[in-house]
Amino acid sequence: MGAPSRDRLLAALGEVIRDRRVMEAMAAVPRECFVPEAHRHEAWVNAPLPIGRGQTISQPFVVAHMCELLELRGDETVLDVGTGSGYHAAVLSRLARRVVSIERHPSLSEWAAANLRAAGIAEVALVVGDGTGGHPPEAPYDAINVAAASAAGVPPALEEQLADGGRLVIPAGDGTQRLVRVRRTGDRLVREELGEVRFVPLVPGEGSAAGSSDAAGG
C-alpha cells in the first residue's frame, strides 16, 4: 500500500467537521512540512506523530475539532499555547488575522519557525515562555487554544487575557479530563464541558508553557 492519502483524510474529516472554513484551512496547510523526515510518509495519517522532546504533532481530527470550537471568522487575534511543530498554529493562521504561539522548549520553537517558513506561512508570531501565564504583551485575545490539560482548572491568566466575546478551548481536570470552552461576555465567564479527553499535563514554571499529548500536540 502507498502513503496515506491527503484526500482520503480530508474526506473523513468532512464527515464530522461542519465548519467549511476549518475544512478549507486543513486542506490548505501542508502537514508534511511539520512532520520529521522519518515520519514524512505518515503525514496524512489521522494520528499524532512524534516530533521529539516527548512531544507530538497533533492528530488532524483534534486540530480541526478544537479550531471549530473556537468559532473563528477571520478577523481575530489568537493565542496558541504549545507550539510544538507549529502545525496547529499554521491551521489557526488560515482562520484568524494573527496568531501568537508560545512554546516552552526553545528547540521546538526554532523548528516550528523553520516548518512555518517551509509551508509559506508568515502570519504566526512565535514566543518561548510559560504558556500557563499566556502572553500579556499582545492581550486581549479573541480566542485562545491550549493543547495540554490543566489539572487545577482553567488558568486564571488565560481567562483574564480573553477579549470581550472571546473563546478559550482547553482540556481541564485531574484524573478525568474534559474539553472545556470558556466564553467571555464583559466581566462574565461561561464555561461549557464538551466531552472527555486525555492530554498530558499543562506544565507551569520557568521556561514552560504546554506539553503535548498522545491525542494532540502542536
Accessible surface in RSA format (square Angstrom, percent):
REM  Atomic radii and reference values for relative SASA: ProtOr
REM  Chains: A
REM  Algorithm: Lee & Richards
REM  Probe-radius: 1.40
REM  Slices: 20
REM RES _ NUM      All-atoms   Total-Side   Main-Chain    Non-polar    All polar
REM                ABS   REL    ABS   REL    ABS   REL    ABS   REL    ABS   REL
RES MET A   1   241.55 125.1 153.46 101.6  88.09 209.7 126.44 107.5 115.12 152.5
RES GLY A   2    70.19  86.6   0.00   N/A  70.19  86.6  40.27 110.5  29.92  67.0
RES ALA A   3    71.83  66.0  39.62  61.1  32.21  73.3  44.83  63.1  27.00  71.5
RES PRO A   4    48.99  35.7  35.78  32.6  13.20  48.0  40.55  33.5   8.44  52.5
RES SER A   5    34.66  29.3  26.13  34.9   8.53  19.7  20.54  43.7  14.13  19.8
RES ARG A   6    93.82  39.4  89.38  45.6   4.44  10.6  34.91  47.7  58.90  35.7
RES ASP A   7    97.26  68.1  90.88  90.5   6.39  15.1  32.97  77.6  64.29  64.1
RES ARG A   8   159.85  67.1 151.90  77.4   7.95  18.9  73.31 100.2  86.54  52.4
RES LEU A   9    11.04   6.1   6.04   4.3   5.00  12.6  10.46   7.3   0.58   1.5
RES LEU A  10    22.10  12.3  19.81  14.2   2.29   5.8  20.19  14.2   1.90   5.1
RES ALA A  11    64.96  59.7  49.35  76.2  15.61  35.5  61.37  86.4   3.59   9.5
RES ALA A  12    56.72  52.1  44.17  68.2  12.54  28.5  50.54  71.2   6.17  16.3
RES LEU A  13     2.95   1.6   2.74   2.0   0.20   0.5   2.95   2.1   0.00   0.0
RES GLY A  14    28.67  35.4   0.00   N/A  28.67  35.4  16.45  45.1  12.22  27.4
RES GLU A  15   124.84  71.7 115.68  87.5   9.16  21.8  36.81  71.2  88.02  71.9
RES VAL A  16    83.88  55.2  64.40  58.3  19.48  46.9  67.70  58.8  16.18  43.9
RES ILE A  17     5.38   3.1   1.12   0.8   4.26  10.3   1.12   0.8   4.26  11.6
RES ARG A  18   183.27  77.0 155.48  79.3  27.80  66.2  71.60  97.8 111.68  67.7
RES ASP A  19    26.29  18.4  17.01  16.9   9.28  21.9  15.47  36.4  10.81  10.8
RES ARG A  20   159.47  67.0 150.39  76.7   9.08  21.6  75.95 103.8  83.52  50.6
RES ARG A  21    58.35  24.5  56.05  28.6   2.30   5.5  27.43  37.5  30.92  18.7
RES VAL A  22     2.35   1.5   2.35   2.1   0.00   0.0   2.35   2.0   0.00   0.0
RES MET A  23    35.04  18.1  33.53  22.2   1.51   3.6  33.59  28.6   1.44   1.9
RES GLU A  24    90.35  51.9  82.58  62.5   7.77  18.5  44.70  86.5  45.65  37.3
RES ALA A  25     2.95   2.7   0.31   0.5   2.64   6.0   2.40   3.4   0.56   1.5
RES MET A  26     1.37   0.7   1.28   0.8   0.10   0.2   1.28   1.1   0.10   0.1
RES ALA A  27    33.42  30.7  26.12  40.3   7.30  16.6  26.14  36.8   7.29  19.3
RES ALA A  28    58.41  53.7  28.09  43.4  30.32  69.0  39.62  55.8  18.79  49.8
RES VAL A  29     0.61   0.4   0.02   0.0   0.60   1.4   0.39   0.3   0.22   0.6
RES PRO A  30    36.33  26.5  31.66  28.9   4.67  17.0  36.19  29.9   0.14   0.8
RES ARG A  31     0.00   0.0   0.00   0.0   0.00   0.0   0.00   0.0   0.00   0.0
RES GLU A  32    63.82  36.6  63.77  48.2   0.06   0.1  31.80  61.5  32.02  26.1
RES CYS A  33    31.69  24.0  19.56  21.8  12.12  28.5   6.36  16.1  25.33  27.3
RES PHE A  34     0.00   0.0   0.00   0.0   0.00   0.0   0.00   0.0   0.00   0.0
RES VAL A  35     1.10   0.7   0.00   0.0   1.10   2.6   0.00   0.0   1.10   3.0
RES PRO A  36    33.24  24.2  28.33  25.8   4.91  17.8  33.24  27.4   0.00   0.0
RES GLU A  37   131.92  75.7 118.48  89.6  13.43  32.0  64.37 124.5  67.55  55.1
RES ALA A  38    79.49  73.1  53.42  82.4  26.06  59.3  65.05  91.6  14.43  38.2
RES HIS A  39    48.70  26.6  48.70  33.9   0.00   0.0  33.38  34.4  15.32  17.8
RES ARG A  40    92.34  38.8  85.72  43.7   6.62  15.8  30.73  42.0  61.61  37.3
RES HIS A  41   113.54  62.1 101.54  70.6  12.00  30.7  80.58  83.0  32.96  38.4
RES GLU A  42    49.06  28.2  49.06  37.1   0.00   0.0   7.86  15.2  41.19  33.6
RES ALA A  43     2.73   2.5   2.25   3.5   0.48   1.1   2.25   3.2   0.48   1.3
RES TRP A  44    28.81  11.6  24.64  11.9   4.17   9.8  17.37   9.3  11.43  18.6
RES VAL A  45    45.58  30.0  42.31  38.3   3.27   7.9  45.58  39.6   0.00   0.0
RES ASN A  46    62.69  43.2  43.79  42.3  18.90  45.5  16.67  40.1  46.02  44.5
RES ALA A  47    30.14  27.7  29.54  45.6   0.60   1.4  30.14  42.4   0.00   0.0
RES PRO A  48    36.85  26.9  25.63  23.4  11.22  40.8  25.64  21.2  11.21  69.6
RES LEU A  49    10.08   5.6   9.76   7.0   0.32   0.8  10.08   7.1   0.00   0.0
RES PRO A  50    69.84  50.9  68.05  62.0   1.80   6.5  68.24  56.3   1.60  10.0
RES ILE A  51    15.97   9.1   0.00   0.0  15.97  38.5   2.27   1.6  13.70  37.2
RES GLY A  52    40.34  49.7   0.00   N/A  40.34  49.7  35.66  97.9   4.68  10.5
RES ARG A  53   138.26  58.1 107.51  54.8  30.75  73.2  44.97  61.5  93.28  56.5
RES GLY A  54    77.80  95.9   0.00   N/A  77.80  95.9  44.80 122.9  33.00  73.9
RES GLN A  55    12.51   7.0   9.74   7.1   2.76   6.6   0.09   0.2  12.42   9.4
RES THR A  56    22.34  15.9  22.27  22.6   0.06   0.1  22.27  29.9   0.06   0.1
RES ILE A  57     0.00   0.0   0.00   0.0   0.00   0.0   0.00   0.0   0.00   0.0
RES SER A  58     0.01   0.0   0.01   0.0   0.00   0.0   0.01   0.0   0.00   0.0
RES GLN A  59    38.42  21.5  38.42  28.1   0.00   0.0   0.93   2.0  37.50  28.4
RES PRO A  60     0.43   0.3   0.43   0.4   0.00   0.0   0.43   0.4   0.00   0.0
RES PHE A  61    66.91  33.5  66.91  41.4   0.00   0.0  66.91  40.6   0.00   0.0
RES VAL A  62    20.16  13.3  19.14  17.3   1.02   2.5  20.16  17.5   0.00   0.0
RES VAL A  63     0.00   0.0   0.00   0.0   0.00   0.0   0.00   0.0   0.00   0.0
RES ALA A  64     0.00   0.0   0.00   0.0   0.00   0.0   0.00   0.0   0.00   0.0
RES HIS A  65    55.48  30.3  55.48  38.6   0.00   0.0  40.72  42.0  14.76  17.2
RES MET A  66     1.40   0.7   1.40   0.9   0.00   0.0   1.33   1.1   0.07   0.1
RES CYS A  67     0.41   0.3   0.00   0.0   0.41   1.0   0.00   0.0   0.41   0.4
RES GLU A  68    39.35  22.6  35.38  26.8   3.96   9.4  19.04  36.8  20.30  16.6
RES LEU A  69    20.05  11.2  19.27  13.8   0.78   2.0  20.05  14.1   0.00   0.0
RES LEU A  70     0.00   0.0   0.00   0.0   0.00   0.0   0.00   0.0   0.00   0.0
RES GLU A  71    58.73  33.7  54.19  41.0   4.54  10.8  18.77  36.3  39.95  32.6
RES LEU A  72     3.61   2.0   0.93   0.7   2.68   6.7   0.93   0.7   2.68   7.2
RES ARG A  73   154.08  64.7 132.05  67.3  22.03  52.4  64.19  87.7  89.88  54.5
RES GLY A  74    28.97  35.7   0.00   N/A  28.97  35.7  12.94  35.5  16.03  35.9
RES ASP A  75   108.73  76.2  93.96  93.5  14.77  34.9  39.81  93.7  68.92  68.7
RES GLU A  76    11.15   6.4  10.78   8.2   0.36   0.9   6.40  12.4   4.75   3.9
RES THR A  77    13.96   9.9  13.94  14.1   0.02   0.0   8.38  11.3   5.57   8.4
RES VAL A  78     0.00   0.0   0.00   0.0   0.00   0.0   0.00   0.0   0.00   0.0
RES LEU A  79     0.00   0.0   0.00   0.0   0.00   0.0   0.00   0.0   0.00   0.0
RES ASP A  80     1.05   0.7   1.05   1.0   0.00   0.0   0.00   0.0   1.05   1.0
RES VAL A  81     0.04   0.0   0.00   0.0   0.04   0.1   0.00   0.0   0.04   0.1
RES GLY A  82     5.56   6.9   0.00   N/A   5.56   6.9   2.87   7.9   2.69   6.0
RES THR A  83     0.08   0.1   0.08   0.1   0.00   0.0   0.00   0.0   0.08   0.1
RES GLY A  84     2.66   3.3   0.00   N/A   2.66   3.3   2.55   7.0   0.11   0.2
RES SER A  85     0.00   0.0   0.00   0.0   0.00   0.0   0.00   0.0   0.00   0.0
RES GLY A  86     0.00   0.0   0.00   N/A   0.00   0.0   0.00   0.0   0.00   0.0
RES TYR A  87     0.22   0.1   0.22   0.1   0.00   0.0   0.00   0.0   0.22   0.3
RES HIS A  88     0.93   0.5   0.93   0.6   0.00   0.0   0.62   0.6   0.31   0.4
RES ALA A  89     0.00   0.0   0.00   0.0   0.00   0.0   0.00   0.0   0.00   0.0
RES ALA A  90     0.00   0.0   0.00   0.0   0.00   0.0   0.00   0.0   0.00   0.0
RES VAL A  91     0.00   0.0   0.00   0.0   0.00   0.0   0.00   0.0   0.00   0.0
RES LEU A  92     0.00   0.0   0.00   0.0   0.00   0.0   0.00   0.0   0.00   0.0
RES SER A  93     7.56   6.4   0.00   0.0   7.56  17.4   0.22   0.5   7.34  10.3
RES ARG A  94    88.80  37.3  65.06  33.2  23.74  56.5  27.74  37.9  61.06  37.0
RES LEU A  95     1.77   1.0   1.49   1.1   0.28   0.7   1.77   1.2   0.00   0.0
RES ALA A  96    10.47   9.6   0.00   0.0  10.47  23.8   0.00   0.0  10.47  27.7
RES ARG A  97   145.02  60.9 125.17  63.8  19.85  47.3  62.09  84.9  82.94  50.3
RES ARG A  98    80.70  33.9  79.94  40.8   0.76   1.8  24.18  33.1  56.52  34.3
RES VAL A  99     0.00   0.0   0.00   0.0   0.00   0.0   0.00   0.0   0.00   0.0
RES VAL A 100     0.00   0.0   0.00   0.0   0.00   0.0   0.00   0.0   0.00   0.0
RES SER A 101     0.03   0.0   0.00   0.0   0.03   0.1   0.00   0.0   0.03   0.0
RES ILE A 102     4.49   2.6   4.49   3.3   0.00   0.0   4.49   3.2   0.00   0.0
RES GLU A 103     0.85   0.5   0.85   0.6   0.00   0.0   0.00   0.0   0.85   0.7
RES ARG A 104    57.30  24.1  51.39  26.2   5.91  14.1   0.66   0.9  56.64  34.3
RES HIS A 105    18.70  10.2  18.68  13.0   0.02   0.0  13.99  14.4   4.71   5.5
RES PRO A 106    72.92  53.1  72.78  66.3   0.14   0.5  72.87  60.2   0.05   0.3
RES SER A 107    55.95  47.3  46.48  62.0   9.47  21.8  46.84  99.7   9.11  12.8
RES LEU A 108     6.73   3.7   6.72   4.8   0.01   0.0   6.73   4.7   0.00   0.0
RES SER A 109     7.72   6.5   7.00   9.3   0.72   1.7   1.40   3.0   6.32   8.9
RES GLU A 110   125.42  72.0 114.62  86.7  10.80  25.7  48.03  92.9  77.38  63.2
RES TRP A 111    72.97  29.3  67.61  32.7   5.36  12.6  50.11  26.7  22.86  37.1
RES ALA A 112     0.00   0.0   0.00   0.0   0.00   0.0   0.00   0.0   0.00   0.0
RES ALA A 113    26.87  24.7  24.53  37.9   2.34   5.3  26.20  36.9   0.67   1.8
RES ALA A 114    41.26  37.9  36.45  56.3   4.81  10.9  37.04  52.2   4.21  11.2
RES ASN A 115    10.25   7.1   9.53   9.2   0.72   1.7   0.72   1.7   9.53   9.2
RES LEU A 116     6.87   3.8   6.87   4.9   0.00   0.0   6.87   4.8   0.00   0.0
RES ARG A 117   168.62  70.8 147.99  75.4  20.63  49.1  76.99 105.2  91.63  55.5
RES ALA A 118    77.05  70.8  36.70  56.6  40.35  91.8  50.22  70.7  26.82  71.1
RES ALA A 119    17.05  15.7   0.00   0.0  17.05  38.8   3.05   4.3  14.00  37.1
RES GLY A 120    60.31  74.4   0.00   N/A  60.31  74.4  36.72 100.8  23.59  52.8
RES ILE A 121     9.53   5.4   0.64   0.5   8.89  21.4   1.02   0.7   8.51  23.1
RES ALA A 122    96.14  88.4  62.53  96.5  33.61  76.4  70.97  99.9  25.16  66.7
RES GLU A 123    75.75  43.5  66.18  50.1   9.57  22.8  38.91  75.3  36.84  30.1
RES VAL A 124    20.68  13.6   0.35   0.3  20.33  49.0   1.31   1.1  19.37  52.5
RES ALA A 125    26.04  23.9  18.43  28.4   7.61  17.3  25.93  36.5   0.11   0.3
RES LEU A 126    51.47  28.7  18.88  13.5  32.59  81.9  18.97  13.3  32.50  87.5
RES VAL A 127    33.25  21.9  28.66  25.9   4.59  11.1  33.19  28.8   0.06   0.2
RES VAL A 128    74.19  48.8  48.13  43.6  26.05  62.8  48.13  41.8  26.05  70.7
RES GLY A 129    15.47  19.1   0.00   N/A  15.47  19.1  15.47  42.4   0.00   0.0
RES ASP A 130    46.12  32.3  36.97  36.8   9.16  21.6  18.58  43.7  27.55  27.5
RES GLY A 131     0.00   0.0   0.00   N/A   0.00   0.0   0.00   0.0   0.00   0.0
RES THR A 132    22.33  15.9  18.95  19.2   3.38   8.1  11.71  15.7  10.62  16.1
RES GLY A 133    28.98  35.7   0.00   N/A  28.98  35.7  24.85  68.2   4.13   9.2
RES GLY A 134     5.74   7.1   0.00   N/A   5.74   7.1   0.00   0.0   5.74  12.9
RES HIS A 135    31.50  17.2  31.34  21.8   0.15   0.4  16.96  17.5  14.54  16.9
RES PRO A 136    86.84  63.3  75.06  68.4  11.79  42.8  75.27  62.1  11.58  71.9
RES PRO A 137   106.77  77.8  64.37  58.7  42.40 154.1  77.59  64.1  29.18 181.4
RES GLU A 138    57.44  33.0  42.05  31.8  15.39  36.6  25.01  48.4  32.43  26.5
RES ALA A 139    34.76  32.0  11.54  17.8  23.22  52.8  11.54  16.2  23.22  61.5
RES PRO A 140    86.29  62.9  75.96  69.2  10.33  37.6  75.97  62.7  10.32  64.1
RES TYR A 141     0.00   0.0   0.00   0.0   0.00   0.0   0.00   0.0   0.00   0.0
RES ASP A 142    44.89  31.4  44.62  44.4   0.26   0.6   4.71  11.1  40.18  40.1
RES ALA A 143     0.00   0.0   0.00   0.0   0.00   0.0   0.00   0.0   0.00   0.0
RES ILE A 144     0.00   0.0   0.00   0.0   0.00   0.0   0.00   0.0   0.00   0.0
RES ASN A 145     0.18   0.1   0.18   0.2   0.00   0.0   0.00   0.0   0.18   0.2
RES VAL A 146     0.00   0.0   0.00   0.0   0.00   0.0   0.00   0.0   0.00   0.0
RES ALA A 147     2.18   2.0   2.18   3.4   0.00   0.0   2.18   3.1   0.00   0.0
RES ALA A 148     0.00   0.0   0.00   0.0   0.00   0.0   0.00   0.0   0.00   0.0
RES ALA A 149     2.75   2.5   1.81   2.8   0.94   2.1   1.81   2.5   0.94   2.5
RES SER A 150    10.27   8.7   8.78  11.7   1.49   3.4   1.57   3.4   8.69  12.2
RES ALA A 151    59.46  54.7  41.52  64.1  17.93  40.8  42.00  59.1  17.46  46.2
RES ALA A 152   108.43  99.7  64.94 100.2  43.49  98.9  78.36 110.4  30.07  79.7
RES GLY A 153    24.81  30.6   0.00   N/A  24.81  30.6  22.63  62.1   2.18   4.9
RES VAL A 154    20.38  13.4   4.93   4.5  15.45  37.2   4.93   4.3  15.45  41.9
RES PRO A 155    15.85  11.6  11.17  10.2   4.68  17.0  15.85  13.1   0.00   0.0
RES PRO A 156    93.72  68.3  92.78  84.6   0.94   3.4  93.65  77.3   0.07   0.4
RES ALA A 157    29.87  27.5  26.14  40.3   3.74   8.5  27.58  38.8   2.29   6.1
RES LEU A 158     0.00   0.0   0.00   0.0   0.00   0.0   0.00   0.0   0.00   0.0
RES GLU A 159    12.53   7.2  12.53   9.5   0.00   0.0   2.23   4.3  10.30   8.4
RES GLU A 160   128.55  73.8 103.72  78.5  24.83  59.1  41.20  79.7  87.35  71.3
RES GLN A 161    17.17   9.6  15.89  11.6   1.28   3.0  10.97  23.3   6.20   4.7
RES LEU A 162     5.35   3.0   0.00   0.0   5.35  13.5   0.00   0.0   5.35  14.4
RES ALA A 163    17.07  15.7  14.06  21.7   3.01   6.9  17.07  24.0   0.00   0.0
RES ASP A 164   107.22  75.1  78.95  78.6  28.27  66.8  33.37  78.5  73.84  73.6
RES GLY A 165    40.43  49.9   0.00   N/A  40.43  49.9  32.55  89.3   7.88  17.7
RES GLY A 166     0.59   0.7   0.00   N/A   0.59   0.7   0.49   1.3   0.11   0.2
RES ARG A 167    29.42  12.4  29.42  15.0   0.00   0.0   5.32   7.3  24.10  14.6
RES LEU A 168     0.00   0.0   0.00   0.0   0.00   0.0   0.00   0.0   0.00   0.0
RES VAL A 169     0.00   0.0   0.00   0.0   0.00   0.0   0.00   0.0   0.00   0.0
RES ILE A 170     0.00   0.0   0.00   0.0   0.00   0.0   0.00   0.0   0.00   0.0
RES PRO A 171     0.00   0.0   0.00   0.0   0.00   0.0   0.00   0.0   0.00   0.0
RES ALA A 172    11.73  10.8   7.07  10.9   4.66  10.6   7.26  10.2   4.47  11.8
RES GLY A 173    21.32  26.3   0.00   N/A  21.32  26.3  19.40  53.2   1.92   4.3
RES ASP A 174   122.52  85.8  92.52  92.1  30.00  70.9  19.86  46.8 102.66 102.4
RES GLY A 175    66.97  82.6   0.00   N/A  66.97  82.6  42.81 117.5  24.16  54.1
RES THR A 176    83.17  59.2  62.64  63.5  20.54  48.9  30.92  41.5  52.25  79.0
RES GLN A 177    22.65  12.7  21.71  15.9   0.94   2.2   0.67   1.4  21.98  16.7
RES ARG A 178    89.19  37.4  89.00  45.4   0.19   0.4  12.03  16.4  77.16  46.8
RES LEU A 179     5.73   3.2   5.73   4.1   0.00   0.0   5.73   4.0   0.00   0.0
RES VAL A 180    11.02   7.2  11.02  10.0   0.00   0.0  11.02   9.6   0.00   0.0
RES ARG A 181    25.70  10.8  25.70  13.1   0.00   0.0   0.00   0.0  25.70  15.6
RES VAL A 182     0.00   0.0   0.00   0.0   0.00   0.0   0.00   0.0   0.00   0.0
RES ARG A 183    75.54  31.7  75.29  38.4   0.26   0.6  33.47  45.7  42.08  25.5
RES ARG A 184    34.31  14.4  33.88  17.3   0.43   1.0   7.87  10.8  26.44  16.0
RES THR A 185    92.05  65.5  87.30  88.5   4.75  11.3  62.38  83.8  29.67  44.8
RES GLY A 186    36.71  45.3   0.00   N/A  36.71  45.3  32.80  90.0   3.92   8.8
RES ASP A 187   146.88 102.9 117.49 116.9  29.40  69.5  37.73  88.8 109.15 108.9
RES ARG A 188   158.14  66.4 151.38  77.2   6.76  16.1  58.99  80.6  99.15  60.1
RES LEU A 189    47.71  26.6  25.74  18.4  21.97  55.2  25.74  18.1  21.97  59.1
RES VAL A 190    52.67  34.7  50.43  45.7   2.23   5.4  52.67  45.8   0.00   0.0
RES ARG A 191   134.11  56.3 103.92  53.0  30.19  71.9  38.09  52.1  96.02  58.2
RES GLU A 192    53.87  30.9  48.30  36.5   5.57  13.3  29.39  56.9  24.47  20.0
RES GLU A 193   123.02  70.6  92.98  70.3  30.04  71.5  30.32  58.6  92.70  75.7
RES LEU A 194    59.99  33.4  31.58  22.6  28.41  71.4  38.82  27.3  21.16  57.0
RES GLY A 195    32.63  40.2   0.00   N/A  32.63  40.2  28.39  77.9   4.23   9.5
RES GLU A 196   121.08  69.5  91.65  69.3  29.43  70.1  24.80  48.0  96.28  78.6
RES VAL A 197    41.31  27.2  26.96  24.4  14.35  34.6  36.47  31.7   4.84  13.1
RES ARG A 198   165.51  69.5 161.29  82.2   4.22  10.0  70.30  96.1  95.21  57.7
RES PHE A 199    11.54   5.8   4.44   2.7   7.11  18.5   6.45   3.9   5.09  14.6
RES VAL A 200    63.33  41.7  59.99  54.3   3.33   8.0  63.02  54.8   0.30   0.8
RES PRO A 201    85.06  62.0  83.26  75.9   1.80   6.5  84.58  69.8   0.48   3.0
RES LEU A 202    13.44   7.5   1.79   1.3  11.65  29.3   1.79   1.3  11.65  31.4
RES VAL A 203    55.32  36.4  54.45  49.3   0.87   2.1  55.32  48.1   0.00   0.0
RES PRO A 204    89.03  64.9  77.69  70.8  11.34  41.2  77.69  64.1  11.34  70.5
RES GLY A 205    35.74  44.1   0.00   N/A  35.74  44.1  34.47  94.6   1.27   2.9
RES GLU A 206   184.83 106.1 142.80 108.0  42.04 100.1  66.67 129.0 118.16  96.5
RES GLY A 207    41.61  51.3   0.00   N/A  41.61  51.3  27.83  76.4  13.78  30.9
RES SER A 208     7.39   6.2   7.39   9.9   0.00   0.0   7.39  15.7   0.00   0.0
RES ALA A 209     0.00   0.0   0.00   0.0   0.00   0.0   0.00   0.0   0.00   0.0
RES ALA A 210     0.53   0.5   0.00   0.0   0.53   1.2   0.00   0.0   0.53   1.4
RES GLY A 211     5.67   7.0   0.00   N/A   5.67   7.0   2.68   7.4   2.99   6.7
RES SER A 212     4.70   4.0   3.62   4.8   1.08   2.5   2.50   5.3   2.21   3.1
RES SER A 213     3.55   3.0   0.11   0.1   3.44   7.9   3.55   7.6   0.00   0.0
RES ASP A 214    74.85  52.4  58.44  58.2  16.41  38.8  46.75 110.0  28.09  28.0
RES ALA A 215    27.28  25.1  24.79  38.3   2.49   5.7  27.28  38.4   0.00   0.0
RES ALA A 216     0.00   0.0   0.00   0.0   0.00   0.0   0.00   0.0   0.00   0.0
RES GLY A 217     1.07   1.3   0.00   N/A   1.07   1.3   0.99   2.7   0.07   0.2
RES GLY A 218     2.30   2.8   0.00   N/A   2.30   2.8   0.27   0.8   2.02   4.5
END  Absolute sums over single chains surface
CHAIN  1 A     9167.0       6984.3       2182.6       5001.0       4166.0
END  Absolute sums over all chains
TOTAL          9167.0       6984.3       2182.6       5001.0       4166.0
